[in-house]
Amino acid sequence: MSRVVFHPRTAAKLSNDLVRKWTPSAALWGAGAGLFALYLLSVTPLVKRTFLVKVPALGSYYEDKTPACDKPF
């Protein structure tokens, strides 16, 4: 007959296991949410000047090439 034995686990061991299990998923969701927010806000001038122009590969695409005489403000 099999015997059921209770093995107590400390809270630190339990939280360490949970953190190790969920860290990759949380990192992917966070990176996805950040990229989605950046995509939605890419049309605002503040985000273009602050973030997107400074990206090495994409900076020239987001540069404002409008002549100064055509800008209303």
All heavy atoms as TSV, in Angstrom:
chain	resi	resn	atom	element	x	y	z
A	1	MET	N	N	0.843	-1.181	0.000
A	1	MET	CA	C	0.000	0.000	0.000
A	1	MET	C	C	0.890	1.246	0.000
A	1	MET	O	O	1.862	1.328	0.729
A	1	MET	CB	C	-0.879	-0.034	1.241
A	1	MET	CG	C	-1.836	1.076	1.328
A	1	MET	SD	S	-2.935	0.662	2.681
A	1	MET	CE	C	-3.958	1.999	2.669
A	2	SER	N	N	0.540	2.206	-0.839
A	2	SER	CA	C	1.342	3.422	-0.919
A	2	SER	C	C	1.016	4.334	0.252
A	2	SER	O	O	-0.079	4.310	0.810
A	2	SER	CB	C	1.084	4.148	-2.227
A	2	SER	OG	O	-0.255	4.554	-2.274
A	3	ARG	N	N	1.978	5.130	0.565
A	3	ARG	CA	C	1.834	6.006	1.717
A	3	ARG	C	C	1.990	7.455	1.266
A	3	ARG	O	O	2.934	7.787	0.541
A	3	ARG	CB	C	2.913	5.660	2.732
A	3	ARG	CG	C	2.780	6.376	4.003
A	3	ARG	CD	C	3.733	5.772	4.994
A	3	ARG	NE	N	3.448	6.357	6.280
A	3	ARG	CZ	C	4.303	6.427	7.259
A	3	ARG	NH1	N	5.491	5.889	7.093
A	3	ARG	NH2	N	3.987	6.985	8.384
A	4	VAL	N	N	1.070	8.298	1.663
A	4	VAL	CA	C	1.122	9.715	1.318
A	4	VAL	C	C	1.958	10.425	2.369
A	4	VAL	O	O	1.680	10.348	3.560
A	4	VAL	CB	C	-0.293	10.317	1.247
A	4	VAL	CG1	C	-0.218	11.797	0.947
A	4	VAL	CG2	C	-1.128	9.590	0.227
A	5	VAL	N	N	2.982	11.123	1.893
A	5	VAL	CA	C	3.877	11.828	2.808
A	5	VAL	C	C	3.863	13.299	2.431
A	5	VAL	O	O	4.000	13.657	1.262
A	5	VAL	CB	C	5.314	11.270	2.712
A	5	VAL	CG1	C	6.239	12.033	3.639
A	5	VAL	CG2	C	5.333	9.794	3.023
A	6	PHE	N	N	3.709	14.149	3.414
A	6	PHE	CA	C	3.700	15.589	3.206
A	6	PHE	C	C	5.120	16.114	3.301
A	6	PHE	O	O	5.814	15.899	4.282
A	6	PHE	CB	C	2.805	16.262	4.252
A	6	PHE	CG	C	2.817	17.761	4.166
A	6	PHE	CD1	C	2.241	18.404	3.101
A	6	PHE	CD2	C	3.418	18.530	5.145
A	6	PHE	CE1	C	2.252	19.779	3.004
A	6	PHE	CE2	C	3.433	19.902	5.062
A	6	PHE	CZ	C	2.841	20.525	3.992
A	7	HIS	N	N	5.567	16.795	2.244
A	7	HIS	CA	C	6.889	17.423	2.236
A	7	HIS	C	C	6.694	18.923	2.312
A	7	HIS	O	O	6.310	19.552	1.314
A	7	HIS	CB	C	7.653	17.076	0.960
A	7	HIS	CG	C	7.955	15.626	0.808
A	7	HIS	ND1	N	8.910	14.990	1.553
A	7	HIS	CD2	C	7.404	14.682	0.015
A	7	HIS	CE1	C	8.952	13.722	1.215
A	7	HIS	NE2	N	8.036	13.515	0.278
A	8	PRO	N	N	6.985	19.527	3.453
A	8	PRO	CA	C	6.780	20.980	3.554
A	8	PRO	C	C	7.788	21.732	2.689
A	8	PRO	O	O	8.940	21.341	2.570
A	8	PRO	CB	C	7.010	21.264	5.030
A	8	PRO	CG	C	7.854	20.143	5.526
A	8	PRO	CD	C	7.501	18.948	4.687
A	9	ARG	N	N	7.306	22.791	2.060
A	9	ARG	CA	C	8.159	23.654	1.246
A	9	ARG	C	C	8.153	25.046	1.857
A	9	ARG	O	O	7.114	25.570	2.227
A	9	ARG	CB	C	7.634	23.723	-0.185
A	9	ARG	CG	C	7.694	22.376	-0.874
A	9	ARG	CD	C	7.104	22.425	-2.226
A	9	ARG	NE	N	7.920	23.273	-3.094
A	9	ARG	CZ	C	7.713	23.378	-4.387
A	9	ARG	NH1	N	6.736	22.723	-4.954
A	9	ARG	NH2	N	8.483	24.155	-5.118
A	10	THR	N	N	9.316	25.634	1.914
A	10	THR	CA	C	9.402	26.967	2.480
A	10	THR	C	C	8.849	27.984	1.484
A	10	THR	O	O	8.770	27.726	0.286
A	10	THR	CB	C	10.863	27.323	2.806
A	10	THR	OG1	O	11.596	27.319	1.597
A	10	THR	CG2	C	11.455	26.340	3.791
A	11	ALA	N	N	8.473	29.135	1.997
A	11	ALA	CA	C	7.925	30.183	1.138
A	11	ALA	C	C	8.977	30.685	0.151
A	11	ALA	O	O	8.658	31.029	-0.987
A	11	ALA	CB	C	7.405	31.332	1.989
A	12	ALA	N	N	10.230	30.720	0.573
A	12	ALA	CA	C	11.297	31.181	-0.324
A	12	ALA	C	C	11.476	30.218	-1.491
A	12	ALA	O	O	11.657	30.640	-2.637
A	12	ALA	CB	C	12.598	31.330	0.442
A	13	LYS	N	N	11.413	28.936	-1.235
A	13	LYS	CA	C	11.547	27.950	-2.307
A	13	LYS	C	C	10.358	28.035	-3.261
A	13	LYS	O	O	10.526	27.977	-4.480
A	13	LYS	CB	C	11.639	26.551	-1.698
A	13	LYS	CG	C	11.613	25.434	-2.680
A	13	LYS	CD	C	12.985	25.042	-3.090
A	13	LYS	CE	C	12.891	23.768	-3.922
A	13	LYS	NZ	N	13.693	23.836	-5.078
A	14	LEU	N	N	9.173	28.202	-2.711
A	14	LEU	CA	C	7.980	28.297	-3.535
A	14	LEU	C	C	8.013	29.556	-4.399
A	14	LEU	O	O	7.730	29.502	-5.597
A	14	LEU	CB	C	6.728	28.295	-2.654
A	14	LEU	CG	C	5.390	28.295	-3.371
A	14	LEU	CD1	C	5.251	27.027	-4.196
A	14	LEU	CD2	C	4.264	28.396	-2.382
A	15	SER	N	N	8.392	30.693	-3.825
A	15	SER	CA	C	8.431	31.926	-4.608
A	15	SER	C	C	9.557	31.885	-5.636
A	15	SER	O	O	9.414	32.408	-6.743
A	15	SER	CB	C	8.576	33.139	-3.694
A	15	SER	OG	O	9.835	33.131	-3.064
A	16	ASN	N	N	10.666	31.257	-5.310
A	16	ASN	CA	C	11.763	31.131	-6.267
A	16	ASN	C	C	11.323	30.301	-7.466
A	16	ASN	O	O	11.638	30.636	-8.615
A	16	ASN	CB	C	12.971	30.496	-5.593
A	16	ASN	CG	C	14.203	30.537	-6.458
A	16	ASN	OD1	O	14.292	31.311	-7.391
A	16	ASN	ND2	N	15.158	29.679	-6.148
A	17	ASP	N	N	10.596	29.219	-7.213
A	17	ASP	CA	C	10.092	28.394	-8.314
A	17	ASP	C	C	9.110	29.170	-9.179
A	17	ASP	O	O	9.137	29.074	-10.407
A	17	ASP	CB	C	9.409	27.136	-7.772
A	17	ASP	CG	C	10.405	26.152	-7.163
A	17	ASP	OD1	O	11.618	26.285	-7.446
A	17	ASP	OD2	O	9.963	25.264	-6.411
A	18	LEU	N	N	8.223	29.939	-8.548
A	18	LEU	CA	C	7.246	30.715	-9.309
A	18	LEU	C	C	7.912	31.805	-10.152
A	18	LEU	O	O	7.540	32.016	-11.297
A	18	LEU	CB	C	6.213	31.331	-8.369
A	18	LEU	CG	C	5.172	30.372	-7.811
A	18	LEU	CD1	C	4.306	31.080	-6.775
A	18	LEU	CD2	C	4.313	29.816	-8.917
A	19	VAL	N	N	8.882	32.464	-9.564
A	19	VAL	CA	C	9.589	33.520	-10.303
A	19	VAL	C	C	10.333	32.927	-11.483
A	19	VAL	O	O	10.287	33.459	-12.595
A	19	VAL	CB	C	10.547	34.282	-9.359
A	19	VAL	CG1	C	11.517	35.148	-10.138
A	19	VAL	CG2	C	9.762	35.123	-8.391
A	20	ARG	N	N	10.990	31.819	-11.272
A	20	ARG	CA	C	11.741	31.181	-12.355
A	20	ARG	C	C	10.808	30.685	-13.459
A	20	ARG	O	O	11.151	30.705	-14.630
A	20	ARG	CB	C	12.546	30.018	-11.802
A	20	ARG	CG	C	13.557	29.501	-12.781
A	20	ARG	CD	C	14.419	28.439	-12.201
A	20	ARG	NE	N	14.979	28.879	-10.932
A	20	ARG	CZ	C	15.619	28.072	-10.105
A	20	ARG	NH1	N	15.764	26.808	-10.397
A	20	ARG	NH2	N	16.117	28.529	-8.977
A	21	LYS	N	N	9.624	30.265	-13.085
A	21	LYS	CA	C	8.674	29.743	-14.063
A	21	LYS	C	C	8.044	30.866	-14.893
A	21	LYS	O	O	7.851	30.717	-16.094
A	21	LYS	CB	C	7.586	28.977	-13.331
A	21	LYS	CG	C	6.519	28.418	-14.210
A	21	LYS	CD	C	5.467	27.698	-13.370
A	21	LYS	CE	C	4.318	27.234	-14.212
A	21	LYS	NZ	N	3.260	26.617	-13.428
A	22	TRP	N	N	7.716	31.998	-14.277
A	22	TRP	CA	C	6.947	33.042	-14.954
A	22	TRP	C	C	7.791	34.181	-15.512
A	22	TRP	O	O	7.273	35.037	-16.234
A	22	TRP	CB	C	5.894	33.618	-14.011
A	22	TRP	CG	C	4.789	32.638	-13.776
A	22	TRP	CD1	C	4.600	31.861	-12.674
A	22	TRP	CD2	C	3.739	32.315	-14.676
A	22	TRP	NE1	N	3.498	31.084	-12.835
A	22	TRP	CE2	C	2.944	31.339	-14.060
A	22	TRP	CE3	C	3.407	32.751	-15.955
A	22	TRP	CZ2	C	1.833	30.802	-14.671
A	22	TRP	CZ3	C	2.292	32.215	-16.566
A	22	TRP	CH2	C	1.521	31.251	-15.927
A	23	THR	N	N	9.071	34.250	-15.239
A	23	THR	CA	C	9.913	35.349	-15.724
A	23	THR	C	C	9.980	35.422	-17.258
A	23	THR	O	O	9.804	36.510	-17.815
A	23	THR	CB	C	11.327	35.257	-15.123
A	23	THR	OG1	O	11.215	35.405	-13.713
A	23	THR	CG2	C	12.232	36.338	-15.673
A	24	PRO	N	N	10.201	34.331	-17.977
A	24	PRO	CA	C	10.250	34.462	-19.447
A	24	PRO	C	C	8.927	34.934	-20.048
A	24	PRO	O	O	8.919	35.764	-20.959
A	24	PRO	CB	C	10.588	33.043	-19.923
A	24	PRO	CG	C	11.179	32.360	-18.756
A	24	PRO	CD	C	10.574	32.973	-17.549
A	25	SER	N	N	7.840	34.440	-19.517
A	25	SER	CA	C	6.536	34.850	-20.035
A	25	SER	C	C	6.282	36.328	-19.754
A	25	SER	O	O	5.817	37.064	-20.633
A	25	SER	CB	C	5.433	34.005	-19.401
A	25	SER	OG	O	4.176	34.433	-19.840
A	26	ALA	N	N	6.583	36.771	-18.543
A	26	ALA	CA	C	6.380	38.182	-18.194
A	26	ALA	C	C	7.281	39.092	-19.027
A	26	ALA	O	O	6.870	40.181	-19.432
A	26	ALA	CB	C	6.645	38.400	-16.709
A	27	ALA	N	N	8.495	38.646	-19.309
A	27	ALA	CA	C	9.414	39.454	-20.124
A	27	ALA	C	C	8.890	39.587	-21.551
A	27	ALA	O	O	8.940	40.678	-22.137
A	27	ALA	CB	C	10.804	38.827	-20.124
A	28	LEU	N	N	8.385	38.501	-22.113
A	28	LEU	CA	C	7.844	38.578	-23.469
A	28	LEU	C	C	6.602	39.452	-23.543
A	28	LEU	O	O	6.442	40.241	-24.476
A	28	LEU	CB	C	7.531	37.174	-23.987
A	28	LEU	CG	C	8.733	36.347	-24.398
A	28	LEU	CD1	C	8.317	34.930	-24.749
A	28	LEU	CD2	C	9.442	36.996	-25.559
A	29	TRP	N	N	5.713	39.318	-22.568
A	29	TRP	CA	C	4.511	40.156	-22.550
A	29	TRP	C	C	4.878	41.634	-22.358
A	29	TRP	O	O	4.275	42.522	-22.970
A	29	TRP	CB	C	3.555	39.709	-21.456
A	29	TRP	CG	C	2.714	38.548	-21.860
A	29	TRP	CD1	C	2.903	37.250	-21.541
A	29	TRP	CD2	C	1.548	38.597	-22.698
A	29	TRP	NE1	N	1.928	36.485	-22.119
A	29	TRP	CE2	C	1.088	37.269	-22.823
A	29	TRP	CE3	C	0.871	39.613	-23.339
A	29	TRP	CZ2	C	-0.038	36.956	-23.575
A	29	TRP	CZ3	C	-0.257	39.292	-24.086
A	29	TRP	CH2	C	-0.701	37.981	-24.200
A	30	GLY	N	N	5.852	41.913	-21.516
A	30	GLY	CA	C	6.276	43.295	-21.304
A	30	GLY	C	C	6.908	43.898	-22.537
A	30	GLY	O	O	6.636	45.052	-22.894
A	31	ALA	N	N	7.752	43.124	-23.210
A	31	ALA	CA	C	8.371	43.627	-24.446
A	31	ALA	C	C	7.316	43.836	-25.530
A	31	ALA	O	O	7.355	44.827	-26.261
A	31	ALA	CB	C	9.437	42.647	-24.927
A	32	GLY	N	N	6.367	42.931	-25.613
A	32	GLY	CA	C	5.295	43.084	-26.599
A	32	GLY	C	C	4.432	44.301	-26.324
A	32	GLY	O	O	4.073	45.047	-27.239
A	33	ALA	N	N	4.114	44.520	-25.049
A	33	ALA	CA	C	3.307	45.690	-24.685
A	33	ALA	C	C	4.069	46.984	-24.958
A	33	ALA	O	O	3.492	47.974	-25.429
A	33	ALA	CB	C	2.905	45.613	-23.219
A	34	GLY	N	N	5.372	46.987	-24.692
A	34	GLY	CA	C	6.174	48.171	-24.962
A	34	GLY	C	C	6.271	48.484	-26.443
A	34	GLY	O	O	6.155	49.643	-26.854
A	35	LEU	N	N	6.469	47.465	-27.252
A	35	LEU	CA	C	6.522	47.675	-28.699
A	35	LEU	C	C	5.171	48.116	-29.257
A	35	LEU	O	O	5.105	48.957	-30.155
A	35	LEU	CB	C	6.986	46.402	-29.400
A	35	LEU	CG	C	8.454	46.069	-29.230
A	35	LEU	CD1	C	8.770	44.706	-29.823
A	35	LEU	CD2	C	9.315	47.139	-29.852
A	36	PHE	N	N	4.101	47.565	-28.724
A	36	PHE	CA	C	2.765	47.962	-29.157
A	36	PHE	C	C	2.500	49.426	-28.803
A	36	PHE	O	O	1.973	50.186	-29.629
A	36	PHE	CB	C	1.719	47.057	-28.512
A	36	PHE	CG	C	0.315	47.363	-28.932
A	36	PHE	CD1	C	-0.108	47.085	-30.222
A	36	PHE	CD2	C	-0.585	47.931	-28.049
A	36	PHE	CE1	C	-1.411	47.364	-30.624
A	36	PHE	CE2	C	-1.875	48.216	-28.430
A	36	PHE	CZ	C	-2.295	47.933	-29.723
A	37	ALA	N	N	2.879	49.846	-27.595
A	37	ALA	CA	C	2.694	51.243	-27.195
A	37	ALA	C	C	3.542	52.168	-28.060
A	37	ALA	O	O	3.091	53.247	-28.464
A	37	ALA	CB	C	3.049	51.415	-25.721
A	38	LEU	N	N	4.763	51.752	-28.361
A	38	LEU	CA	C	5.627	52.565	-29.213
A	38	LEU	C	C	5.056	52.668	-30.625
A	38	LEU	O	O	5.117	53.722	-31.256
A	38	LEU	CB	C	7.027	51.966	-29.249
A	38	LEU	CG	C	8.131	52.834	-29.802
A	38	LEU	CD1	C	8.279	54.096	-28.979
A	38	LEU	CD2	C	9.420	52.077	-29.834
A	39	TYR	N	N	4.471	51.587	-31.111
A	39	TYR	CA	C	3.847	51.600	-32.436
A	39	TYR	C	C	2.650	52.546	-32.455
A	39	TYR	O	O	2.472	53.317	-33.403
A	39	TYR	CB	C	3.418	50.185	-32.821
A	39	TYR	CG	C	2.636	50.110	-34.099
A	39	TYR	CD1	C	3.252	50.311	-35.324
A	39	TYR	CD2	C	1.273	49.863	-34.083
A	39	TYR	CE1	C	2.541	50.251	-36.505
A	39	TYR	CE2	C	0.548	49.799	-35.255
A	39	TYR	CZ	C	1.175	49.993	-36.462
A	39	TYR	OH	O	0.463	49.953	-37.617
A	40	LEU	N	N	1.818	52.499	-31.422
A	40	LEU	CA	C	0.647	53.378	-31.375
A	40	LEU	C	C	1.042	54.847	-31.238
A	40	LEU	O	O	0.390	55.723	-31.789
A	40	LEU	CB	C	-0.272	52.986	-30.221
A	40	LEU	CG	C	-1.126	51.757	-30.422
A	40	LEU	CD1	C	-1.965	51.498	-29.173
A	40	LEU	CD2	C	-2.026	51.897	-31.623
A	41	LEU	N	N	2.103	55.107	-30.493
A	41	LEU	CA	C	2.520	56.490	-30.248
A	41	LEU	C	C	3.537	56.999	-31.262
A	41	LEU	O	O	4.038	58.114	-31.124
A	41	LEU	CB	C	3.102	56.605	-28.839
A	41	LEU	CG	C	2.112	56.352	-27.705
A	41	LEU	CD1	C	2.845	56.325	-26.375
A	41	LEU	CD2	C	1.026	57.402	-27.694
A	42	SER	N	N	3.847	56.208	-32.287
A	42	SER	CA	C	4.883	56.619	-33.246
A	42	SER	C	C	4.448	57.797	-34.110
A	42	SER	O	O	5.283	58.409	-34.768
A	42	SER	CB	C	5.276	55.444	-34.143
A	42	SER	OG	O	4.205	55.079	-34.975
A	43	VAL	N	N	3.176	58.147	-34.125
A	43	VAL	CA	C	2.722	59.273	-34.936
A	43	VAL	C	C	2.838	60.602	-34.192
A	43	VAL	O	O	2.717	61.655	-34.809
A	43	VAL	CB	C	1.266	59.068	-35.413
A	43	VAL	CG1	C	1.202	57.877	-36.342
A	43	VAL	CG2	C	0.331	58.897	-34.249
A	44	THR	N	N	3.080	60.566	-32.890
A	44	THR	CA	C	3.196	61.810	-32.127
A	44	THR	C	C	4.611	62.370	-32.270
A	44	THR	O	O	5.593	61.626	-32.242
A	44	THR	CB	C	2.881	61.586	-30.641
A	44	THR	OG1	O	3.801	60.628	-30.118
A	44	THR	CG2	C	1.464	61.091	-30.443
A	45	PRO	N	N	4.733	63.679	-32.435
A	45	PRO	CA	C	6.059	64.278	-32.640
A	45	PRO	C	C	7.009	64.080	-31.459
A	45	PRO	O	O	8.211	63.920	-31.660
A	45	PRO	CB	C	5.762	65.768	-32.837
A	45	PRO	CG	C	4.345	65.832	-33.240
A	45	PRO	CD	C	3.668	64.659	-32.608
A	46	LEU	N	N	6.481	64.073	-30.242
A	46	LEU	CA	C	7.343	63.911	-29.074
A	46	LEU	C	C	8.026	62.546	-29.080
A	46	LEU	O	O	9.232	62.438	-28.816
A	46	LEU	CB	C	6.527	64.091	-27.794
A	46	LEU	CG	C	7.304	63.970	-26.488
A	46	LEU	CD1	C	8.316	65.094	-26.402
A	46	LEU	CD2	C	6.367	63.998	-25.307
A	47	VAL	N	N	7.299	61.501	-29.395
A	47	VAL	CA	C	7.884	60.158	-29.445
A	47	VAL	C	C	8.861	60.054	-30.608
A	47	VAL	O	O	9.914	59.424	-30.482
A	47	VAL	CB	C	6.766	59.091	-29.545
A	47	VAL	CG1	C	7.337	57.715	-29.779
A	47	VAL	CG2	C	5.915	59.103	-28.293
A	48	LYS	N	N	8.538	60.676	-31.729
A	48	LYS	CA	C	9.467	60.650	-32.866
A	48	LYS	C	C	10.795	61.298	-32.504
A	48	LYS	O	O	11.862	60.739	-32.768
A	48	LYS	CB	C	8.862	61.377	-34.061
A	48	LYS	CG	C	7.880	60.566	-34.836
A	48	LYS	CD	C	7.432	61.348	-36.062
A	48	LYS	CE	C	6.364	60.620	-36.810
A	48	LYS	NZ	N	5.888	61.367	-37.965
A	49	ARG	N	N	10.733	62.502	-31.923
A	49	ARG	CA	C	11.969	63.218	-31.595
A	49	ARG	C	C	12.736	62.548	-30.469
A	49	ARG	O	O	13.961	62.521	-30.482
A	49	ARG	CB	C	11.645	64.656	-31.175
A	49	ARG	CG	C	11.323	65.573	-32.292
A	49	ARG	CD	C	11.281	67.008	-31.810
A	49	ARG	NE	N	10.455	67.180	-30.625
A	49	ARG	CZ	C	9.208	67.632	-30.629
A	49	ARG	NH1	N	8.647	67.990	-31.759
A	49	ARG	NH2	N	8.529	67.761	-29.514
A	50	THR	N	N	12.019	62.029	-29.470
A	50	THR	CA	C	12.679	61.500	-28.284
A	50	THR	C	C	13.238	60.102	-28.500
A	50	THR	O	O	14.350	59.813	-28.056
A	50	THR	CB	C	11.700	61.481	-27.104
A	50	THR	OG1	O	11.125	62.772	-26.961
A	50	THR	CG2	C	12.399	61.120	-25.820
A	51	PHE	N	N	12.497	59.215	-29.138
A	51	PHE	CA	C	12.905	57.818	-29.230
A	51	PHE	C	C	13.268	57.366	-30.643
A	51	PHE	O	O	14.333	56.813	-30.870
A	51	PHE	CB	C	11.786	56.903	-28.713
A	51	PHE	CG	C	11.455	57.113	-27.276
A	51	PHE	CD1	C	10.253	57.676	-26.921
A	51	PHE	CD2	C	12.337	56.745	-26.281
A	51	PHE	CE1	C	9.944	57.874	-25.595
A	51	PHE	CE2	C	12.037	56.939	-24.959
A	51	PHE	CZ	C	10.837	57.507	-24.608
A	52	LEU	N	N	12.371	57.565	-31.578
A	52	LEU	CA	C	12.498	56.892	-32.862
A	52	LEU	C	C	13.621	57.448	-33.734
A	52	LEU	O	O	14.216	56.711	-34.509
A	52	LEU	CB	C	11.164	56.946	-33.608
A	52	LEU	CG	C	10.028	56.206	-32.902
A	52	LEU	CD1	C	8.730	56.394	-33.660
A	52	LEU	CD2	C	10.334	54.753	-32.740
A	53	VAL	N	N	13.914	58.724	-33.639
A	53	VAL	CA	C	14.999	59.298	-34.442
A	53	VAL	C	C	16.352	58.789	-33.951
A	53	VAL	O	O	17.297	58.667	-34.723
A	53	VAL	CB	C	14.931	60.842	-34.397
A	53	VAL	CG1	C	16.147	61.478	-35.024
A	53	VAL	CG2	C	13.679	61.315	-35.106
A	54	LYS	N	N	16.439	58.409	-32.690
A	54	LYS	CA	C	17.711	57.976	-32.108
A	54	LYS	C	C	18.015	56.497	-32.327
A	54	LYS	O	O	19.097	56.039	-31.978
A	54	LYS	CB	C	17.707	58.284	-30.617
A	54	LYS	CG	C	17.635	59.773	-30.354
A	54	LYS	CD	C	17.575	60.091	-28.908
A	54	LYS	CE	C	17.418	61.588	-28.709
A	54	LYS	NZ	N	17.259	61.961	-27.319
A	55	VAL	N	N	17.082	55.746	-32.909
A	55	VAL	CA	C	17.343	54.338	-33.214
A	55	VAL	C	C	18.281	54.285	-34.413
A	55	VAL	O	O	17.999	54.897	-35.445
A	55	VAL	CB	C	16.017	53.599	-33.519
A	55	VAL	CG1	C	16.290	52.172	-33.948
A	55	VAL	CG2	C	15.100	53.633	-32.313
A	56	PRO	N	N	19.399	53.561	-34.309
A	56	PRO	CA	C	20.397	53.610	-35.384
A	56	PRO	C	C	19.875	53.178	-36.753
A	56	PRO	O	O	20.153	53.818	-37.755
A	56	PRO	CB	C	21.484	52.649	-34.898
A	56	PRO	CG	C	21.324	52.605	-33.432
A	56	PRO	CD	C	19.866	52.792	-33.157
A	57	ALA	N	N	19.129	52.117	-36.853
A	57	ALA	CA	C	18.719	51.608	-38.166
A	57	ALA	C	C	17.501	52.353	-38.715
A	57	ALA	O	O	17.334	52.460	-39.925
A	57	ALA	CB	C	18.411	50.127	-38.074
A	58	LEU	N	N	16.649	52.882	-37.854
A	58	LEU	CA	C	15.394	53.495	-38.296
A	58	LEU	C	C	15.361	55.012	-38.161
A	58	LEU	O	O	14.366	55.631	-38.513
A	58	LEU	CB	C	14.227	52.924	-37.473
A	58	LEU	CG	C	14.017	51.420	-37.543
A	58	LEU	CD1	C	12.949	51.003	-36.574
A	58	LEU	CD2	C	13.650	51.020	-38.940
A	59	GLY	N	N	16.413	55.606	-37.670
A	59	GLY	CA	C	16.410	57.038	-37.399
A	59	GLY	C	C	16.151	57.902	-38.618
A	59	GLY	O	O	15.406	58.882	-38.557
A	60	SER	N	N	16.728	57.553	-39.743
A	60	SER	CA	C	16.547	58.376	-40.941
A	60	SER	C	C	15.118	58.297	-41.478
A	60	SER	O	O	14.639	59.233	-42.116
A	60	SER	CB	C	17.532	57.943	-42.026
A	60	SER	OG	O	17.278	56.614	-42.400
A	61	TYR	N	N	14.423	57.203	-41.219
A	61	TYR	CA	C	13.031	57.065	-41.680
A	61	TYR	C	C	12.119	58.018	-40.911
A	61	TYR	O	O	11.182	58.581	-41.478
A	61	TYR	CB	C	12.562	55.620	-41.490
A	61	TYR	CG	C	11.128	55.400	-41.884
A	61	TYR	CD1	C	10.762	55.307	-43.216
A	61	TYR	CD2	C	10.127	55.305	-40.920
A	61	TYR	CE1	C	9.443	55.111	-43.584
A	61	TYR	CE2	C	8.809	55.112	-41.277
A	61	TYR	CZ	C	8.465	55.011	-42.612
A	61	TYR	OH	O	7.158	54.827	-42.961
A	62	TYR	N	N	12.380	58.214	-39.629
A	62	TYR	CA	C	11.505	59.035	-38.797
A	62	TYR	C	C	11.955	60.496	-38.704
A	62	TYR	O	O	11.331	61.286	-38.023
A	62	TYR	CB	C	11.408	58.444	-37.388
A	62	TYR	CG	C	10.569	57.191	-37.346
A	62	TYR	CD1	C	11.157	55.943	-37.212
A	62	TYR	CD2	C	9.196	57.245	-37.462
A	62	TYR	CE1	C	10.391	54.800	-37.187
A	62	TYR	CE2	C	8.421	56.111	-37.435
A	62	TYR	CZ	C	9.025	54.890	-37.297
A	62	TYR	OH	O	8.264	53.757	-37.280
A	63	GLU	N	N	13.038	60.875	-39.365
A	63	GLU	CA	C	13.471	62.273	-39.356
A	63	GLU	C	C	12.451	63.141	-40.070
A	63	GLU	O	O	11.863	62.745	-41.072
A	63	GLU	CB	C	14.813	62.415	-40.067
A	63	GLU	CG	C	15.984	62.305	-39.163
A	63	GLU	CD	C	17.275	62.548	-39.908
A	63	GLU	OE1	O	17.274	63.375	-40.845
A	63	GLU	OE2	O	18.256	61.890	-39.571
A	64	ASP	N	N	12.268	64.354	-39.556
A	64	ASP	CA	C	11.329	65.289	-40.171
A	64	ASP	C	C	12.059	66.037	-41.277
A	64	ASP	O	O	12.914	66.880	-41.022
A	64	ASP	CB	C	10.793	66.256	-39.114
A	64	ASP	CG	C	9.702	67.140	-39.664
A	64	ASP	OD1	O	9.142	66.809	-40.723
A	64	ASP	OD2	O	9.390	68.160	-39.014
A	65	LYS	N	N	11.722	65.753	-42.517
A	65	LYS	CA	C	12.381	66.371	-43.666
A	65	LYS	C	C	11.537	67.489	-44.274
A	65	LYS	O	O	11.809	67.937	-45.388
A	65	LYS	CB	C	12.685	65.298	-44.714
A	65	LYS	CG	C	13.650	64.242	-44.215
A	65	LYS	CD	C	13.896	63.178	-45.247
A	65	LYS	CE	C	14.881	62.170	-44.745
A	65	LYS	NZ	N	14.321	61.061	-44.050
A	66	THR	N	N	10.542	67.945	-43.551
A	66	THR	CA	C	9.688	69.024	-44.032
A	66	THR	C	C	10.459	70.342	-43.961
A	66	THR	O	O	11.048	70.666	-42.928
A	66	THR	CB	C	8.423	69.136	-43.164
A	66	THR	OG1	O	7.811	67.860	-43.075
A	66	THR	CG2	C	7.442	70.137	-43.728
A	67	PRO	N	N	10.476	71.120	-45.019
A	67	PRO	CA	C	11.180	72.428	-44.973
A	67	PRO	C	C	10.545	73.346	-43.915
A	67	PRO	O	O	9.352	73.256	-43.636
A	67	PRO	CB	C	10.997	72.991	-46.363
A	67	PRO	CG	C	10.574	71.872	-47.223
A	67	PRO	CD	C	9.938	70.864	-46.340
A	68	ALA	N	N	11.337	74.242	-43.387
A	68	ALA	CA	C	10.872	75.134	-42.330
A	68	ALA	C	C	9.753	76.061	-42.829
A	68	ALA	O	O	8.871	76.442	-42.069
A	68	ALA	CB	C	12.025	75.969	-41.799
A	69	CYS	N	N	9.750	76.402	-44.102
A	69	CYS	CA	C	8.727	77.292	-44.637
A	69	CYS	C	C	7.360	76.605	-44.731
A	69	CYS	O	O	6.338	77.283	-44.815
A	69	CYS	CB	C	9.141	77.842	-45.998
A	69	CYS	SG	S	9.353	76.564	-47.243
A	70	ASP	N	N	7.334	75.272	-44.733
A	70	ASP	CA	C	6.063	74.553	-44.828
A	70	ASP	C	C	5.471	74.187	-43.468
A	70	ASP	O	O	4.377	73.650	-43.398
A	70	ASP	CB	C	6.253	73.270	-45.629
A	70	ASP	CG	C	6.460	73.549	-47.103
A	70	ASP	OD1	O	6.088	74.664	-47.538
A	70	ASP	OD2	O	6.964	72.664	-47.799
A	71	LYS	N	N	6.194	74.473	-42.403
A	71	LYS	CA	C	5.701	74.158	-41.062
A	71	LYS	C	C	4.882	75.325	-40.534
A	71	LYS	O	O	5.349	76.474	-40.549
A	71	LYS	CB	C	6.854	73.864	-40.121
A	71	LYS	CG	C	7.616	72.606	-40.493
A	71	LYS	CD	C	8.739	72.345	-39.530
A	71	LYS	CE	C	9.522	71.147	-39.954
A	71	LYS	NZ	N	10.640	70.889	-39.059
A	72	PRO	N	N	3.675	75.080	-40.039
A	72	PRO	CA	C	2.829	76.197	-39.595
A	72	PRO	C	C	3.289	76.832	-38.285
A	72	PRO	O	O	2.977	77.980	-38.020
A	72	PRO	CB	C	1.451	75.567	-39.453
A	72	PRO	CG	C	1.692	74.132	-39.245
A	72	PRO	CD	C	2.944	73.810	-39.964
A	73	PHE	N	N	4.010	76.100	-37.458
A	73	PHE	CA	C	4.378	76.655	-36.142
A	73	PHE	C	C	5.868	76.689	-35.973
A	73	PHE	O	O	6.593	75.844	-36.233
A	73	PHE	CB	C	3.768	75.822	-35.005
A	73	PHE	CG	C	2.294	75.807	-35.059
A	73	PHE	CD1	C	1.603	74.687	-35.513
A	73	PHE	CD2	C	1.549	76.893	-34.674
A	73	PHE	CE1	C	0.231	74.643	-35.552
A	73	PHE	CE2	C	0.171	76.882	-34.714
A	73	PHE	CZ	C	-0.491	75.755	-35.158
